[in-house]
Amino acid sequence: LETCPPYPPVAHGTVTPPPGPGPIRVGQSVTITCEPWYDVITCEEGKPTCTPTCTPGGAYDYPHAACALQPSCPPLAAPSHASVTPAGRVAVGVVVTVTCDDGYEIEG
């Protein structure tokens, strides 16, 4: 039976099943899952996972999957007497809303 070598580690991602004692046979797949704020590249781009499959000849159809940091903006600090939604880091294109506490208005 033809097999593929264990899939190499992926920075900012996990490989499932992890490299282990058993080979990956032709037709079997591994799953690459990226950490939060990372997307798979060099596979099915823009998705958080990738499933390279072992092909005849002992190679994966996506041999170089990688996880890349999504474009994002740092958290917006809430002004005094206000809150920001959503809080924390946001993806590019997400609208952040500043809401004033009762009795306060936005200036500027």
C-alpha positions, 0 to 999 in steps of 0.5 A, spaced: 500 500 500 502 506 498 502 511 504 504 519 505 509 521 510 506 525 516 504 532 514 509 537 517 507 541 522 504 548 521 505 554 524 499 557 528 495 551 526 494 544 528 494 537 524 489 532 525 491 526 526 497 528 529 504 525 526 504 518 529 506 511 528 501 509 523 502 512 516 497 516 512 494 511 506 492 514 499 485 517 499 486 518 507 486 526 509 489 530 515 485 536 517 489 543 518 486 548 523 488 555 524 488 558 530 483 564 531 485 570 527 489 566 522 486 563 515 489 557 511 493 559 505 496 555 499 489 550 500 482 552 500 484 560 501 480 564 506 477 558 510 480 556 517 481 549 515 484 545 510 484 537 508 490 535 504 489 528 501 494 523 500 495 521 493 498 516 489 505 517 489 505 518 496 504 526 496 499 530 499 494 534 494 496 540 498 503 539 501 504 546 503 498 548 507 500 554 511 496 559 516 496 566 515 494 572 520 487 575 517 488 583 516 485 586 522 485 592 527 487 593 534 482 594 539 479 601 539 479 604 546 472 606 549 472 613 550 470 616 557 463 615 559 462 610 553 462 603 550 465 600 544 462 594 540 464 589 538 470 589 544 477 587 542 481 586 535 476 586 529 477 584 522 478 589 517 471 591 514 467 590 521 464 596 523 465 598 531 460 602 534 461 607 540 455 608 545 455 613 550 453 612 557 446 615 559 447 623 559 453 623 554 453 625 547 458 624 542 463 630 540 468 630 534 
